[in-house]
């Protein structure tokens, strides 16, 4: 910050410290405690049973069908939904908008 | 007088452009901005649209599809697919971390890794490579190595790729800007964003820098940085000149929890982004408006954001679009920053949105 300059003793001491050392580690923001979900966003292979990055459900899309296809598209993780790539490519052939048409999704019995 | 007004209104409506949105399962929805209605649907033969980009002359749309590492080319005027190809071959599959069509529209430059299914395992290539796809031959005709000193896995992932206006150099944006000669993929320059010229900034990261209606040869984006003393995050506006290879950074204020990319109006006087503060149930979303001439944040307006969404701007700069996940595009008035109406696509959005301005 070239616009900032030390105007008191403490600030000057920080500047001096930085000149001698690379960093003030104690001033770094502590890493937040994150939940550990071993399999990504869910513990079970069922859409809807997932958690957000904070370990809760408030950050998930509502209704859950809104981003159902994203398990497959951006997560590259088809385990939550039927195997669209090889075995069940047509499981959503009659359902373009999952929130509206989820009743048309095919049942899959692996 | 009434006739004149009707003509004026018709002209005003036709001055708006067209939206192209990729949807599930393998469709591009075409939306008329003036009518705010779906006017056409383009079926893709190679799979689910994953990413889209518009050519510099705004006449051609390039689409990456998911299932078979495919690309499709669409003529913007006629909405017809003029070319399509897939690269996966049997058990060998391609994964792209970034791609961009060359200025002539004959080649697509990619950064990719291969995954090969063996009898007892998948073999994932540890090295990312450059691959040049010839759209006429529908195959990779040239490859190149990523510099060995750079991180191989995921090189370029989450960043952007852009050509210099003359097509001689390829820019890969991530935490650094890598500049490659397109003839032999030799790195000719590297601009380390963690050591910018601007004193006091460290850990600099550019947002997603690509946009379809920005100034040719110039990228404008928001960036985030931490000062080296107390590690307080600040954000600002960055401009990168693709011709001169120069960066210009202007810090603006404390960072929000997250920000979308910067959307710029056609006159380049105003920029907009969506800033988030908080997480999960306490997250709040705001539109932020910037005066780009003075690099100042001039207005904020809270709105009801979805849990996950993308942000776009209309071809006239007078509307915002909030879209994905889901099947709707919410249209906000840029002047009042209030929800105006919702476009129902009746299909879940799977890719970004490309806004093509009207030609006249």
Interface residues (C-beta under 8 A of the other chain):
Chain A: X1 X2 X4 X14 X18 X23 X24 X27 X28 X29 X52 X53 X54 X56 X58 X59 X60 X61 X62 X66 X67 X68 X69 X70 X73 X84 X85 X89 X92 X93 X96 X97 X98 X99 X100
Chain B: X23 X24 X25 X27 X48 X50 X66 X67 X198 X199 X200 X227 X228 X229 X230 X231 X251 X279 X280 X281 X282 X283 X306 X307 X308 X325 X326 X327 X345 X346 X347 X348 X350
